[in-house]
Amino acid sequence: MIVEILCIGTELLSGITLNTNAYWLCSEITNVGGVVRRVTVVRDDLSEISSAARESLARKPNILITTGGLGATYDDITFEGLAAALGKKVVLDSRAVEMLKKSYARHKLHYELTESRLKMASIPEGSTPIQNPVGSAPAVMEQADGISIFCLPGVPSEMKTIFKEHILQRIKKSVGKFVAEELNYNTRGLTEAIIAPVLIEIVKSHPKNMIYLKTHPRGYYRKKTPQIKIQMISRGDNEKEVKNRLAAISKVIEKEIVKRGGIIC
Amino acid sequence: MIVEILCIGTELLSGITLNTNAYWLCSEITNVGGVVRRVTVVRDDLSEISSAARESLARKPNILITTGGLGATYDDITFEGLAAALGKKVVLDSRAVEMLKKSYARHKLHYELTESRLKMASIPEGSTPIQNPVGSAPAVMEQADGISIFCLPGVPSEMKTIFKEHILQRIKKSVGKFVAEELNYNTRGLTEAIIAPVLIEIVKSHPKNMIYLKTHPRGYYRKKTPQIKIQMISRGDNEKEVKNRLAAISKVIEKEIVKRGGIIC
């Protein structure tokens, strides 16, 4: 289950907004056994959006999720960008209009459907609108060449709710049973280079994706003694196997930490 | 001055690490008048790194900055990926070896230059190593087809120091004089759709990149009254013009907020 994420928003590329959406999505997808292969972030620019979407679709992920650019303002052009990438037009969708009305009614807002508002209901031809249960702009689902495309809003609370309702189950179902166990050692006296040969041996002797070993430098203790965090994750579809694998790996690493002059704090 | 950023690290795509590096770089570059056109995030995977680098170079930014993957562990393969993208080999560089030695000496560490450590000094043929003044792994500078490529470490403190010393001045010099002024209105009673027609008129009547207008939805006050933040940024090379432009725009927007039934909080 390979997922790509395309985040759309000039604010993400000008240091205005920290991209917590991508982070949250990566975490949710990884936790159920999906693999996020790439995150791309582009500005609110039609040719950037359409070329990034086209490139992503050419890499054939199972799912492409876009975030942002679904609103009523001049720079919300995700649907136009996606439509261009698919060689389609954007059309006013009556179901999306009903969803907009429903959203306004929820907040007891009696809004006229002005041009700016109807823009939110103008979606790529043949795509399916999804009710936004938090804000107003509908999301969209689209199929292209066996790839499921979801356009989600950029507002985190809206994005998260729609992801959980419409995408998470799909990924879970496709991945099947999935278990992950994690263990971390905070060490002192070791550098990444000292423990590197140990990690590579362990990684080589396991199938890809079943284990994840990573060292994170954590500066120096009293300006002299190097500190690293060693992160160990075991993954699979059998809980006992996953746990046993983690136990075996951590035992080897524990021994090597001491042997190489380090301590676990 | 167009910049692309390529962030390398499986931890960024599995919800382990929030990509604050990209955020910080975008902010620094924008603040001096550069434009970050795209951020791409890939896993520690050779073909992903090389294809993402190749795609970025084909888009001809002025600068390509990569972050991460310069360390001593098995999954640090940025130099191999970049070399592959450039059709080059990775070679042990004697200057990079000296830089490593200098880094160790700084912390009074008497390390042997093992295979794992020498990996950090094995850089794309023809590229220039850059001393890492915080950690040990050298950074790299490379020229290709008029594009300046910088490979920076993933550890934020190391990345930031090298960026400030070696890239920031280059961007500043290329952009020349640059001023930006920002003003924000927190409003109540307006939605993005209500103010959208005002914003598009203002944006249309100014040269691109001189102003940035953006609305940020901020939920509902007492579950009923919509709240948005209106962000206005004026940019240019003349301080007086930039300020006058912002004053003129904010005056129009202020008037329209009230006219359309909103208040500034």
Interface residues (C-beta under 8 A of the other chain):
Chain A: T10 E11 L12 L13 S14 G15 I16 L18 N19 T20 A22 Y23 W24 C26 S27 E28 I29 T30 N31 V36 R37 R38 V39 T40 V41 V42 R43 E48 A52 E55 G71 A72 T73 Y74 D75 H107 K108 L109 Y111 T114 E115 S116 R117 M120 G135 S136 V155 S157 T191 E192 A193 I194 I195 A196 P197 L199 I200 V203 Y212 K214 T215 P217 G219 Y220 K223 K224 P226 Q231
Chain B: T10 E11 L12 L13 S14 G15 I16 L18 N19 T20 A22 Y23 W24 C26 S27 E28 I29 T30 N31 V36 R37 R38 V39 T40 V41 V42 R43 E48 A52 E55 G71 A72 T73 Y74 D75 H107 K108 L109 Y111 T114 E115 S116 R117 M120 G135 S136 V155 S157 T191 E192 A193 I194 I195 A196 P197 L199 I200 V203 Y212 K214 T215 P217 G219 Y220 K223 K224 P226 Q231
